[in-house]
Amino acid sequence: MTPNASAASAPSRRSFLASTAVVAAAVAGGVPLLSACGASDSGSGGGTSEGKGVKKLLPAFVASNVVTPDLPSKNGSAIGFTSKLDLATLKTSVPKKLGKGGKVSIMSPFWGSPPKSDNAYYKAMNALIGVDVAWQNQDGNTYDQKLGAVLASSDIPDVVVVPGWNMGGKIPSAIIGKFADLGPYLAGDKAKDYPNLAAIPSDAWQRCIFGGKLRGLPMPSSYVPNIVPLYRKDIFDKEGYEVPTSADEFMALAKEITNAKAKRWACLDMKWTAFNAWGVLSGSEKSLGWNLVDGKLINRIETQEYLEALEWTRKLFAAGYVHPDAKLGKSAATDPGPKFAAGEFLIYNQDISQWWSRTAEQATQNPAYKIWGMDIFGHDGGDPTLWAGEPANIFAFISKKASESVIRDALAVANVTAAPYGTKEYMLTNYGVEGTHYTVKNGVPTKTDQGNNEVINAYVMVASPAATIAHPDFPDVAKAQVEWQQRMGAFTKKSSFYGQQITEPSRYTNLSNDFEQLEDDIVRGRKKISDMQQAVSDWKSKGGEQLRAWYQKLLDDNGTATS
């Protein structure tokens, strides 16, 4: 979900929108998939959220027993629900209104046209919480500019949402300087005053530590890599194609599928899947590009596996098995859905959320259409080695200038928005008011036009429950998604810096900027593997070795995330 996203992360901001409650309004029916920076040494020196006393800063974890999922979390997966939704049996997770009637201003990124401030959804949520939330919605596409300006000023809203992809530059140090320590309200057993917040996994809370203090409210996500090789199962079944279990089998299948004269190609750019197949460390954030191997810190770009994954992807392009749009780079900028639905290509890798969203798109117009997810294979046909992604990557912060009453009211908001699936609070947060914003038929909630216009991009940004997948309209997809995560989670490892908020010293800010473009040029045949080898050599001499020493000191001072 950052400009450098790859194997274990969503590749763009659009993927975030497709994988969280934010886009529930965009597609009628179904409950969406819920997804989903700190420095102990602020400023240009950088730092990490991990410290020897970090555990005492975290809220005590108290699992929610309000609702029992049909599919419990396993191997880091989301929890899953496959039953029809019965509004008569919805549970209550917030029996007592915690808000004290105060006013809380919240600035958050917004994609689309914000509704009027007095709309029925906002009124219902505020009445449930007992807080008068005043939304300051900002264009999500230019949010980084607005965020920088606001944090540089003295006039900061009570609550500010900061996505992980906007954590660059001076933002981490601004977070430390401008936002409150929530430890006095949430650390340890204090979190039990807010049961839905206490039920958020500890890994997600650790990502909220900035400057040695608990400052953020998280949107948790499964740490299992979220890039799935999606394929047209209906066409595979019809043609008798076998799902590949190795890189060689994939290459052979791609040859069998491709018929340029018939306008059919095997796939789009499979670079992200290649990285997973070869066990390349995630590059979604620079901290995740490093791992301790045989006593030495190694960056992903230094590994032989990294080069082999690029070379395999290059061969797919060179053989003509990749759709021409991807060769031109169009697939990253345009929606691949229509050409995938038309059968112009049969495989592409994207965020797991598209398993459901593509299914929903085609359900009425193409009943035979069936998208499914391949298990990630080890390149040699053995088990894959996958690397954990971040357990949270969107955060809400409360102003340091906020009074205790405002902080309490903001936490009351978060305690409602973090309510689990199957509760009244979840339905109101994600769907609005029954009859006004949605209707339910045969256990499937469907947004009305008013719901599509009002119940978007707001309260879901403050805090969320543990990662959850539930699609009452397509329960088989929800089940398959969770089970895919469970299977892949069995092969997922945590790197030395897993779950830590890393702020690199500013002198290294641009050190890795050109690598993603170079990767894309190599796989498309515009550059050679030797160009990458030279780039890695240049990276080392221009600061990579010093950066390695800096990361080593973090390990020496704080230990590894897995120790």
N, C-alpha and C positions, 0 to 999 in steps of 0.2 A: 504494500500500500504506500510505498514510497517510490520516488523516481528510480531507485535501484532495485526494485523488487524482483525476486526471482523464485527459485524453487519452492521455498516454504512460505511464501507470502502472496497475498493478493497483488496482482500486477498493476493495479491502478486504483484511483479513487472511485471510478465507476464500479469496480468490484466490491468496494465497501458498500456502496449504495445498493448493490444487488444482493448483498449477503446479510443485511440487517433489517430491522423493522422499519427502517426509513423508507423502503420502497414498497411497503405493504399496500400503499395507496395506488401504486402504479398498475397492479394486476389484481383484478377482481377474484376473490375467493382464495382460501388457503391462509394459513398462518405462516409468516415468513421465517426464514432461518435467522437466528440471532448469532452474530459473529462470536463476525465477532461477529521521564528523562531526568534522570536525576544526576546530581553532582554533589559529592561531599566536598568538592573543591570547585567552587563556582567560577564563572568568568572564563577567560581564555585558557586556564589551566586544565579544565575538564575534570572528570571524575566519574564515580559510579554510585548507584543506589545501594550496592552491597557493602555491608560492613559487619564487623564481628558482633555488634549488638542489634542488628537489624530486626531480628525476630520479635524483640520486645516492643517494637514500634507498630507491629501489625495488629489488626483486629483479631480477636479470638474467633476461630472458625466454628460456627455452629450450623450444621447441616439443616436445611429446611425439611420438615416432615409434613408440610401442609398438603403437598401433592406428591403422589408417587408416580414417577415416569414409567412408561411401558418398557423403555430401554434405558437402563441405568448407564452412567458413564463407565467406560472401561478403556484402559490404555490411553487415557487422555482425551477420549472422545467427548462430544457433546452428549447430553441426555436426550432421549427421543420420546415422542408421543405419537402413537399411531391410531388412537381411538377417535371416534367421532366426538365432536364438541357438543356437550349438553349444557346449555346455559343454566339449567335448573340445578345442576350439581356443582357449579363453580364454588370454589372455596374462598374464604376470606383470610388474607395474610396480614392485613393491617386492621385489627379490630377496633383500635382506638386512634382517632384523628390526632396526629402528632403536631401538626402545624398550629401556631398560635395566632394566626390571622394577620401576620405581618406581610410586607411587600418585599419580593425578591426579584431583582433584575438579572436576566440570564442572556449572555451573548453566545450564539452558537452558529456554526455554518449551516446554510440552508440551500438546498438544491430545488429550484422551482420557484413558484410565486407564493410568497408568504400570505397566509389568510389574514383577515382583519383581526385586530387585537381582541375584539369582544365576541369572537366566534363561539359557537356552542361547545366545541371540544375543549377549548381553553377554560371556559366557565365551569364545565363539568369536572375537569381535572383539578382545578383550584378548589372547588367545593369539596371534593373528596379528600384532598391533602390538608386543607385548612390554611392555605397560603395563597396570596395574590401574586402569581408569577407574571412579570412583565417581560415579554420576549423581545430581544434585540437581535432579530434574525439577520444574518449577513450572507452575501453571495458566497456559496461554498467554493466556487471556482477561483475567486480572488481573495479567499479568506486569509491567506498568509499575509497579504498586504494590510488588511484591516487589523489583524491581530497584532502585528508589529507596531502599528501606529497607536493602538489602544494601550498596549502594555508599556509603551514609551511615555504615555501621558500620566497625569495624576488622577484622571477621571476614569476609573475602572468599574465595570458593572459588578454586582455582588458575586455573580458566578460567571466564569468564562470556560467554554469548552475548547480544548486544544487537541486536535487529532495528532497522532504520532508523526504523520508526514509533514506537519508544520512545526516540528521541534528543532529546526535548524537554527543556525546563527546564534543570536543573543536570547532566543526564547527561553532555553533552560535556565539561564541565570536570571531572567526576568521573572520566571515562575518562582524561583527561590526568594527573590526580593519582594514580590508583590502579593503572594498568596499565603493564606493562613496555614498554620500547623493544625491538622485535624486530630492529632494524637490525643489531646485532652478530651475529645468527644468520642473517639472510636478505638483507641489502642486497647488491646487486651479485652477484658470483660465489659468495658464501656460500650463496645459495639452491640451488646445484647439489648440495649435500648432501641436498636434499629435492626430487628431480626432479619429482614431481607438483605441488609448490607452485611450482616454477620455471616450469611450463607454464601457470600461471594468467595470463591477459592482464594487461598492465601497467596498463591503465585501472582494472581492479578493485583492484589493489594501491594505486593512488593514492587511492582512496576510503578506504583504511585509515590514512591519515596524520592524526594528531591531535596538536596542539601541536608541530608540526614534527618528529614522530617517527613511524616506522612501528610502529603499535601493534596493528593488527587482522589477522585472518585472514578472507578474504572468501568469500562465496558469489557467484560471478560470474553475470551475466545478460546476455542480448543487449540492446544499447541500442536496437534497433529498437522502435518503439512496440508495446506488447503487447495493445492493445485491438483486437479483430477484430470487424467486423460479421458475425456468424454467421447463417446462414440455412438453411431447410429445402430443400435442393437437390432432394430427391425430389418435393416438392410443386411447386417451381418448374418442374421438368422436365415433370411431369404437366399443369400448367396453362399451360405455355408462357410463363411469366414470364421476362423478360430481366433480368439483373443490371444495376442502374443504374450509370451512369458520370458522373453529375452530381447536384447537389442537386435540380434540377428533375425529372430522371428518377426520382429516389427518391420525390419527392412524388407524381408521377403513378402510379408503381407502388403506393404506399401506398393511393391512392384505389381502384385496381383491385382490390387484395387485400381491402380492408375490407368486411365485411358483418356488421354488428352483430347483425342478426336471426339469422344463422347462427352466431353466436358465433365470428367470425373477425375479427381485427384485424391490421394490418400488422406492428406492432412494439411494443417497449417504449421506454423513454426512450432516445433516440439522441443525447443531449448529447455523450457522449465522441467519437462518430464525427463529429459536427458540428464539434467543436473541431479534429479532425484535418483534416477537409475544408476548413476555412477557414484552416488553417495557424496556429492559435493556439498560442503557446508552452505547453509543458507546465506544469501547476500541481501536480505531484506533490510537490514541495518548493519552498519559497519561493525558493531560489536559482535554480531552474529557471524561475521566473516572470519573470526578467529577461533582457534581451539588448541588445547594443549595435546600434542601428539608425541608420545615417547619422550616426554620431558621438555619439549620445545614448542613454543607458540608458532603455529603455522596459519597463514591466511589462505582462504579458499583459492585465490588466484595463483598461488604457488604450487598447487597440487597437480599431479599427473592426471588425476581423475577429471579435473576442470578442463584440461586441454582435450582429453579423450571425448568428453561429452560434447564439446564444441565441434570436434571433428566428425562425430557421428551425425550431428545435426546438419553439418555442412554437406555430408554425403546425401542426406535426404533431399536437400535443395538441388545439389548437383545432378542427381539422377532424375530430376523432374517430377518427384512424387509430391511436392508441396504446391498447393494452390497458387496460381500466379499473383493473386492479391497479396499473399504473404511475402512473396519474393520482392514485391514493390514496397512492402512495409505497410500496406493498407489495412491489414487485419488488425493492427494495433489501434488504428484510428477509427475504424468503422465497425458496425455491428455485424459479426459473422453469422448471426442467427438465420437470416433469410437464405443464404447460400448453403448453410448446413442443412436447413430444412428441405432445400431443393435437391440435396444429394450431390452437390458439386464437390464436396469433400466429406469424408466420413469420420474423421478423428480430429479433435483439437484439445488443447489443454487450457483450462481456465479454472476460476474459483468454483468451489464445490456448490455454491449457491445456484449456479446456472443449470445444475442437474434438475432442480425444480422449476426455475423460471422458464427454461426452454420447454419443459413439459407443459406448463400452464399456457404458454403462448400458442402451442400447436394443438391443444386438446380438442378444440371444436372444429378447426379447419382441416386437420390431418389426423384422424383417429388412429391410423396405423403407425404413426410416428412414435418411436420410442428411443429416447436418449438414455444411456447408461454410463457407468463409470468403470474403467479398467482398474484393476489393482496395479500399483506401481511394481515393476519387476526389477530385480537386480540385472545389470547389463549382461552378466554372464549366465543368466538363467537361475541364479540362486536367490536368496532372500535379499531384498534391498536394504540399504542403510540410509535411513531418513533422519533429518535433523529438525528438532522442535522449533516451531515458530514462537512468537511472543504470546504470552497468556493474556495480554491486554494491550491495546494500541490507540485507544481514544479515552480522554480523561476530562473531567470537569474539576475546576479549581474554585475555591471560595476566597474572595478578597481578604487581604490582611486587615483592611480597614473595617470589615464587617463586624457589627456588634455580635455578642453571643446570641441574642435572639434571632438575628438574621442567619447566623450559622446554623442554629437549631432548625429554623424553618427550611433552609436549603437542604439539610439532612433529611427532613421530613419529606421533601420532594423526592429525594433519591431513594428513600425507603419504599416509596410507592412505585417508582419507575423500575426498581429492581425486583418487583414481585414476580414469582415464578409463573410459568405457563399453567393454565388451569385455574387461575384465581380471577376474582372480579377486578382486582387492581390491574392485572395484566391485560385483560380485555379492554378496559377503559383506556389504558395507556396506549395500546397498540391498535385498537379499533374504534375507540370513541363510544358513543351512546347508541345502544341497540335501538333500531327503528329510525334513528336519525342519521347515523354514520355507517351503519351496517345492518344487514339482515342475516338470519341463519336459516338455511334450508338443508335438510338431510345431514345436519351436523357440520355444514360447511359455512363459515362466515364469509359474506361478500360485501365489499364496500359499496355504498351508495355514491352518487356523484358528490354529495356534500362531504361524505367521508373522504373521498379522493382529494378534495380540495382543502380539507381542514386537518385531517389526522396524518400529518407528515412532518418529519424532520424536527420535532420539538422535544417533548419530554423524554423520548427514548435516548436522547443524547446525554442525559444527566448521569445515569447509572443504569446498569442492566443486570439481570440475573445470570447465573452460571450458563455457559454456552448451551443452547437449546435448539433442537430441530423438531418442528411439528408442522405437518401439512395435512389438515383434515381432508382436503380435496384429493390429495395423492399420497395416502398413507404408505403405499409401497415404496415411494421415492424417499420419504422420511426414514423408513426402516433401512433402506439400502444405503442412504447417506451415513447414518450412524454406524451401521455394520462395516461400511468401508473404512470409516475412521477407526473403528475398533481393530480391524485387521491391520491397517497401516500403522496404527499406534504401537502395535507389538514390535515394530521395527524402528521406532522413532527414538532417537537418543537426544539427550540434552547436552549442549556444548558447555564449555567452561564458563561462559558468560550468560548462560540461559537466564532469562527473566530479569536481568539487571538493566537498569537505565544507564546507558553509557553516554557521556558527553565528552567527545574527543576535544583536545586542545584546538583552538581556532586555527593554529598554523597548519593543521592537517585537513582543514575543511574541504579543500578542493582536490585533495590528493587522488581520490578514486573516481573523480567525475566522469572520465572518458571511457571507463571500462565497459559499461553497458552498450554504448554505441559501437565500440570495437567488437564486442561479442556479436552484435547483430551484423556488422559488416563481414565478419569472418564466416558466419554460417551462410550468408548470402553470396559468398565467393568474392566479395570486394576486397577483402584483406586475407592474409594467410596466418596460419598458426604461428609462424615465426614472428609475425608482427605482435602477437600477444606476448610471446616470450620476451621480445624486446621491451614491450610496455611494462611487463613485470620487473624487468631489470631496471628500467628507468624509475619505476615506482619505488623500488628499494633504495636507490641512490638519492632520490628527491625527498625522502622522509619515511619510507616504509620501514626501514630498520630502526629508526628512532621511535616510530609509532609502536613497533613490536616491543621495544624496551619499555615504553610507557604502559602498554597493556600488561607486560610482565610485572611491573611494579604494582599494578592493581591486584594481580593475583597474589603477589608476595604480601601485600598489606591486608587483603580481604579474604583470600582463599578462593577456591573455585565454587561455582554455583552447584556443582555436583558432589563436592566433598563433604 
